Amino acid sequence: MIKSGTTPSTINSFQNKLRILDEEKRLLAMKLDLCENILCFLLSCTMDHQFKLGDKIKNPVYDKYYNDSIENPYAFFDKISNIIHWEKPYTKIYDPILGPLGQWYVGGKLNAAYNCLEKQISQGLGDHIAFYYYCQYEEKTVGYTYQQCYDISSRISYYLKNNLQLQENDVAIQYLPKIPESIFLQLALARIGVINHFISITYPKEEVHRRIIQLNAKCFFTTDVVYKSFDEIVNYQKIMDDFFKDNDIDSIHQFHKVLVPRCSSSSLQLEKWVNINEMISCESTQEPLFVDSSHPLYILNTSGSTGVPKYIQNSHLSPSFSGFYQELVKGCKKDDVILAVPSSLGWIGHEIFLSLSCMSRGGTFIQFEGNLLAPDPTIFWKIIQDFKVTLAQCVTTVLYSIQCQDPDGTEVAKFDFSSLKTLIFGGETYNDNIFKWLSKYIPQNINIADIYGQTETAYTNISNILNNELFGSPFVNNYPTHYRAIPGFNMKIIDDEGKEINEPGVTGRLMIKLPLPPVSMNTIYQDDEAVKTKYLSVPGYFDSGDIAYKDCNEFFYVRGRSDSEIKHKNHRILTTEVENALLCQVSELSEVILIKPDDYSQISAFIVLKKQNSPIQSRQEFEKKIIEVVKETTFGLVDQLNLIYLDELPRGATSKVNRLKLKQMVNEIQSSD
């Protein structure tokens, strides 16, 4: 406060001193940021390793395999092309000018359904279980063999092609829960070159309508029974039929509507609906249509958790190469059983772990329909035990909720994990609390891994686990933030000027030097230009959208999404690092997300408290502790927060937190003030 009678010169002097102090504070923060990078580098060179500073961790098998894959990717992917049945051989391994991301296996003809079915059956796997369907709501388990999948899907294909006149390049939409028919339909559509698009059953009817119009869909599948919970069942067919009629959609957009009935008393008196059972009872089967290597197999929407969703297009190559990476990265074998949850239909996790990807290598997966948290938060462990799962994957936030309901590991200790080799958590940023909890309460011989990748790349591109039988042990498996690049993915750290950063410990944007492997997207559906503007801002590199650095051993450390980066007082703060610190140091927190809209100076923290905790005795002390942790983590840059308490965070269909919606909530709160 300035006293009355103070002279202008005194005021100017005082203001100059304030500016100098602000500048000194800014320089100090920059020095601290540099020290943090150096410390991270030193830790990465010493933690869990027995070598001198600057020494390299050597794994000749991995080094040669990886170097071969990036020094000559064309020879590498040419050599492994025999994982696919080629009806017509390709004439050129790769052409960079065909499409915004180039084209692999130019001139080759293949079919993803054929590679999942006939190829496997011809190798003696006809009676091998392709997938188990487990419905928690009905306590029902059914196993389907490769031969059964062929018989059912090829009949559906015949009906779709010959009765409904679906043609190559048409789009069909599945608005279904995780029931067996969703797998049969994937195979059936792929068989005739029709493009599949899943819409999660969590999305409203208005969103379904929007996508039907945008994608010019020719066929729409839904069901009469969707379990919202054990006590709530919804008839989606009736809801959608009423919506179509009320909005006169049938007259505007002509498309076929197919019912997948689950209720024996279900009526098909609704107009213009076809029963899928008519298709399955067809006597004729359909021969596969062999398509070009770039032909779209499916379209996926990105999660939209930080921005506008995009229609990512993957080709018929993708399942076979996902299967290849399952073996290369996770060491999966044909007798292994894979579980990935929640893995909603329409999420990349379902495509790369389950369905056609798993079937392309003759594996077995579990199609789980249920709720992982209520009424039984131990159902995840129960499935692993009962189905003798060897590889299990779960979204980070779901595992965290399971942990919150079983903090001392009493429940998890009751289950048999003798079959489990690897437990992976992913889909969101690594959480140190979960890793420590899992390490303490599940057997020590189980690999605990965190995976990293994007919908766009369609597979893990850096990982802290690889096939130990093939590569030995190139990773520090008990410290899951160490990632190494997966063969075929030429990972680079790029600075703001578009140049590669080779120095250890220096943060930049994580990018992939082109070409992307054939497992990845080949374009955004009907929008090649969007690929260039969104992902190819640096010529020759694909932008992952993440911030990272690497150490002296080429281990990558992902600090967070560039979308979640906050600019505050002329500094960049990665919210994921602050959020992880809060979860580790404030025991009352269940979840916390930091948001700062561009137009406002203050950062908001959305807080979800643990439900089983007794009420916080002193809200003031609790909030003071949060501020202290944030202040310490950001080296004093953030010393105030706008705290917003929620019962739960908004999530998308994949269970990822919707940061965009949280930002909108802050804007609404600020506007009303």
Buried (B, 14 or more C-beta within 10 A) or exposed (E): EEEEEEEEEEEEEEEEEEEEEEEEBBEEBEEBBEEBBEEBBBBBBEEEBEEEEEEEBEBEEBBEBBEBBBEEBEEBBBEBBEBBBBBEEBEEBBBEEBBBBBBBBBBBBBBBBBBBBBBBBEEEBBEBBBBBBBBBBEEEEEBBBBBBBBBBBBBBBBBBBEEBEBEEEBBBBBBBBBBBBBBBBBBBBBBBBBBBBBBBBBBEBEBBBEBBEEBEBBBBBBBBBBBEEEEEBBBBBBBBBEBBEEEEBBEEBEBBBBBBBBEEEBEBEBEEBBBBEBBBEBEEBBBBBBBBBBBBBBBBBBBBBBEEBBBBBBBBBBBBBBBBBBBBBBBBBBEBBBBBBBBBBBBBBBBBBBBBBBBBBBBBBBBBBBBBBEEBBBBBBBBBBBBEBBBBBBBBBBBBBBBBBBEEBEBBEEBEBEBBBBBBBBBBBBBEBBBEBBEEBBEEEBBBBBBBBBBBBBBBBBBBBBBBEEBEEBBBBEBBBBBBBBBBBBBBBBEEEEEEBEEBBBBBBBBBBBBBBBBBBBBBBEBEEBBBEBBBBBEEBBBBBBBBBBBBBBBBBBBBBBBBBBEBBEBBBBBBBBBBBBBBBBEBBBBBBBBBBEEBEEBBBBBBBBEEEEEEEEEEEBBEBBBEBBBEBBBBBBEEBBBBEBEEBBBBBBBBBBBBBBBBBBBEBBEEE
